[in-house]
Amino acid sequence: MILAGVLAVNPVTISHAAISSVSHALSRAGSTPHGFVNQGTVTLATDGSAADLDPASEELASSDLIDRNIGNTLVDLKGSSVSQVVPSLATSWHISNGGKRYVFNIRKGVYFHSGNLLTSADVVYSLVRTIKAGLTNSYLLSRFISNPTKQIRSTGKYTVEIDLKHPQQFLLPALADSYVCMIVDSKTLKAHQVKGDWGHAWATSHDVGTGPYTIKSWQHNQQITLVRFPKYWGGWNGKHFSKVIIQTVPESSSRRELLERGNADVTFDLTPQDFQAMKKEKGLKVVQPYGTEVDYMQYTEYGPLKSPYARQAISYAFDYNALINGAMKGYARRANGPIPHVLLGYNPHGFQYQTNLTKAKQLFQKAGVKPGTTLTIDEYPSTDLDAAAEILQAQLAQIGIKLQIKQMTEATYNGILYGSEPPSKRPSLMPFGWWPDFNDPYDMAVTLVDSHSAPPTGANGGFYKDARVDALLNQMETAPRAKLIADAHKLQDIVTRQDPAALWVCEPAQASVLRSNLKGYVFNPLELQTYNFYPMHH
Amino acid sequence: MTYFVARRLAFLVLVLIGISLITFFLSHVVPADPVRLFAGPRASPATIALLKHQLGLDQPLWRQYLTYIGGILHGDFGYSLLSHRPVSDDLRDYLPATIELTLAAIVLILAIGIPLGVVSAVWPGSIVDQIARVLTTTGVAIPAFWLGLMAQLVFFDLLGWLPEGGRLAANASPPPTVTGLYTVDSLLAGNLPLFAQSVVHLILPAVILAYGSLAVLTRQVRAGVLEALTQEYVRTARAKGLTRRRVVVGHALRNALVPATTVMGLQIGYLLGGALLVEDVFSWPGIGRYATLATLALDYNAVMAVTIVAAGIYVVVNLAVDLFYLVLDPRITY
């Protein structure tokens, strides 16, 4: 279903194209099978399992995958764009009052899977709920809206008004976030509310969306089956799958086997060797776009790594080529800081380390780190970061620095990363991966390098602190576009070159294996490890 | 006997209290904050505090324990941080799969182990005895997970005879739930193709799970029957002109089954533990796999629930074994 009216986000623009009535006509047509070319079933083999479907709290990619197909947001990102926003449940909107007032016109004739009709009341409820329920995802809209019950209002059966204290260039991209800003069935959630939980217990395991697919069955940690929702407002003209099976298969070798035997149609998160081998197989194709994920090893700013020279030394010592072309077989590219290539604020001319053991040795000397010093790294199973740790260990060994690698489960590792242990009790390096919620360098960087994001508040596990970085992030939160980009460039330089916060290891390719005849797959760099099955077909 | 049963049930309660105490305090000794993990890195301190309060984790340990025990008495095992729903809902989903797998393994163990042990004892040194010895040696020596992987390689990958895992094929819908056992429920629904599919999916994991215990039981039965066959009463029975079958099955085996039953009861514990590995290899969605995931995710409530349920099953099964002795040997009284 293609909607008219593509919109480029610009904080200065306060008018936009009206949306055609085609979408409305098609929403009426969606309830009948006329023009529907049934493509049957598509099966995705995934490594994780959906747990919590409540957009106010879920943060697993495996849950996001489900929400993306059973729900809708007010606006959507267009195709593979990280910045262009198109109408979805909102058919149009008007920005006024210097960018502080947004008025959304809500699409008519949209049904929730419960059979309830979507109105502005559901939109208001959904957005207010995301903030006021106080669950995991309340941070996202709280950045823009401090008093949701006052600032988000229904001004008609199909109009919603959002009033902001300051102009916010990222409100629309935030509303396009498929796992936080999903519009939910307020009547159903209110009916199932228990002890003021905003219907959270119900929303965790029930379908409260308006999306093209609805949950038919769910065997937890095994399989979830979606079937097409006949009354989907986007209609069913053309080729669409009528059934989607999402199978949980934790072992990558088993997922590979399923694709090769034709028992699944799509999978991801295989090893680079698997991707290479499957590229040559008939009937399969491997796509390897780049998303917004950055993998890194955070430096703990303590002890041997207190000095920025020591951290620069490690960044010089690392063999980036060995990782990217060796271990990852080309399924990764250089990361030049916390801001990935495709994100606003990335500086393509920014400083990039070249492996230089001599320089590394000199810098360690300058930092007072003597040969024979032992550094430590805790890690959990992860293809690129495991390899990176071993490469770093080998490189450091050549200049007399010992790196002790300690393996643990992901839950234990996360417990250390987010735990309350001080820097003196943490390992020297802590590997991790991150991607932003929307196309905003502040959103990407703040949780990683802001000193206020040190545990237990955020993911700055190395207790990195640089007053310049804090000041820049403070400005970036509300800066206009040109200033934001300039500040992001400065930040990138500080946390990469001047006062490294981490060894910025790589941006891994978000590779998927699909049947050759599977079309319509559109990758979006912000919606990682999820698939939109509605446009897909043979 | 009523007193015996009552005493054993009281013992069961004590065992469960002891296990719950040990697992509760051990799981809270782990230096990690599961709520922090559950809430994610962007959760504000206020959100963490709210979640801790909702989950009762801001209370003193002793109060948390009493609340937990109070919940168990009402069938409430708390909230799973892994699945984001009540642990009792998870157990309802996962336990039948393990029961189905374990029952299938037990059927295989008894159906193969007892006859094989008897034949092996009656004809020592024969080809059947040789096969039995190989089976019993490999059964106790080879780890189940390795055997499972090799079985997948041969029967799924190379021969394509059996599926690699799961309870049903990906595009199959489970039968309407009555018992939670797909084999039984599909029969009850009159869905023979689904029954056949569920049996086929059960074959490999059940055989692998049964293999180790099959080895132990076969050896036990063989030893028991061999010993019984040297007894005076067997000689008397032969002298009376009873057929070999009657002597072996009616007299020797019956006496050999007493210690074999004890071994089998103990093997239930092994089967429950072995199910954990087998379920992981074959993606079988039972409580073993659930326990693995819960442990890795530091999900205290789920880990404790699985431990308590497994302990309860083990004690009840061994009580049943003790009562079965009364059937086997009328001389035994409690």
Interface residues (C-beta under 8 A of the other chain):
Chain A: T41 T43 A51 D52 S57 E59 G134 L135 T136 N137 S138 Y139 L140 A201 T204 S205 S217 Q219 H220 N221 Q222 Q223 T225 K243 I245 Q247 T248 V249 P250 E251 S254 E257 L258 N263 A264 T409 E410 A411 T412 N414 G415 I416 Y418 G419 S420 T447 P456 T457 G458 A459
Chain B: V30 P31 A32 D33 P34 R36 L37 A39 G40 P41 R42 A43 S44 P45 A46 T47 I48 L50 L51 L82 S83 H84 R85 D90 D93 Y94 F156 D157 E164 G165 G166 R167 A169 A170 N171 S173 P174 S283 P285 R289 Y290 L293 L296 A297 L298
